Amino acid sequence: MSHWYTLQLGNEQQAFEPLRQIQQVFMARFLMAQPGTGRALFSHFDAAEDRVVLFFSPAAADIAVRFRASPCDRPAQDLVLLAGEGDAWHDAAQDERLAA
């Protein structure tokens, strides 16, 4: 099973600039990749902790590592697609079911 990656950016104000930079790098790589690679970048706002959390699909591991994201399990469903292929979360769920 391939790892997802997570990166905590702080509150919305603290997250603004790093998020902009990550999205720029992500889109540059995404536009050069072939369709169907499963490359995706998702976000989640944790209201209890007042922080923005990013999740990189396994296909975006190169970008995740560049920004020092940590490996994690596939995230829960309450995500917002920021960039990339929205099917990446569902495709990963299907891969997990097939591996079981």
C-alpha positions as CSV (number, residue, x, y, z in Angstrom):
1,M,0.0,0.0,0.0
2,S,1.3,3.4,-0.9
3,H,1.4,6.1,1.8
4,W,-0.5,9.3,1.8
5,Y,1.2,12.3,3.2
6,T,0.0,15.0,5.6
7,L,1.3,18.5,6.4
8,Q,-0.1,20.8,9.1
9,L,0.1,24.5,8.1
10,G,-1.3,26.3,11.2
11,N,-4.3,28.5,11.2
12,E,-5.8,30.0,8.1
13,Q,-3.7,33.1,8.2
14,Q,-0.4,31.2,8.8
15,A,-1.3,28.7,6.1
16,F,-2.0,31.2,3.3
17,E,1.6,31.7,2.0
18,P,2.8,28.1,2.4
19,L,-0.4,26.8,0.8
20,R,0.1,29.2,-2.2
21,Q,3.6,28.0,-2.7
22,I,2.7,24.3,-2.5
23,Q,-0.2,24.8,-4.9
24,Q,2.2,26.4,-7.4
25,V,4.6,23.6,-7.3
26,F,1.9,21.0,-7.4
27,M,0.2,22.5,-10.5
28,A,3.5,22.8,-12.3
29,R,4.1,19.0,-11.8
30,F,0.5,18.1,-12.3
31,L,0.3,19.8,-15.7
32,M,3.4,17.9,-16.9
33,A,2.0,14.5,-15.8
34,Q,-0.2,12.2,-17.8
35,P,-3.9,12.2,-16.9
36,G,-4.9,9.3,-14.6
37,T,-1.9,9.3,-12.4
38,G,-3.9,9.9,-9.2
39,R,-1.9,13.0,-8.3
40,A,-4.0,15.1,-5.9
41,L,-3.8,17.7,-3.1
42,F,-6.6,17.9,-0.5
43,S,-7.1,20.1,2.5
44,H,-9.0,19.8,5.7
45,F,-9.8,22.5,8.2
46,D,-9.6,21.2,11.8
47,A,-11.9,23.7,13.6
48,A,-11.2,22.2,17.0
49,E,-7.4,22.8,16.5
50,D,-7.8,25.9,14.3
51,R,-5.5,24.6,11.7
52,V,-5.3,23.8,8.0
53,V,-4.1,20.3,7.2
54,L,-3.0,19.2,3.7
55,F,-3.1,15.7,2.3
56,F,-1.1,14.5,-0.7
57,S,-2.1,11.4,-2.6
58,P,0.5,8.7,-3.0
59,A,1.1,9.8,-6.5
60,A,2.1,13.3,-5.2
61,A,4.7,11.9,-2.8
62,D,7.5,13.8,-4.6
63,I,5.9,17.1,-3.8
64,A,5.0,16.0,-0.2
65,V,8.6,15.0,0.5
66,R,9.8,18.3,-0.9
67,F,7.7,20.2,1.7
68,R,8.6,17.8,4.5
69,A,5.1,16.2,4.8
70,S,4.8,13.1,7.0
71,P,3.5,9.7,5.8
72,C,0.0,8.9,7.0
73,D,-2.9,6.6,6.4
74,R,-5.5,7.5,3.8
75,P,-7.5,10.4,5.3
76,A,-11.2,10.5,6.2
77,Q,-13.7,11.7,3.7
78,D,-14.2,15.3,4.8
79,L,-11.6,16.7,2.4
80,V,-11.6,19.6,-0.1
81,L,-9.8,19.0,-3.4
82,L,-7.4,21.9,-3.9
83,A,-5.7,20.6,-7.1
84,G,-5.3,17.5,-9.1
85,E,-7.5,14.5,-9.7
86,G,-10.5,14.3,-7.5
87,D,-10.9,10.6,-8.0
88,A,-7.6,10.0,-6.1
89,W,-9.3,9.5,-2.8
90,H,-11.8,7.1,-4.2
91,D,-9.2,5.2,-6.2
92,A,-7.1,4.7,-3.1
93,A,-10.1,3.3,-1.2
94,Q,-10.7,0.9,-4.0
95,D,-7.1,-0.2,-4.0
96,E,-7.3,-0.8,-0.3
97,R,-10.4,-3.0,-0.7
98,L,-8.7,-5.1,-3.4
99,A,-5.6,-5.6,-1.3
100,A,-7.7,-6.9,1.6
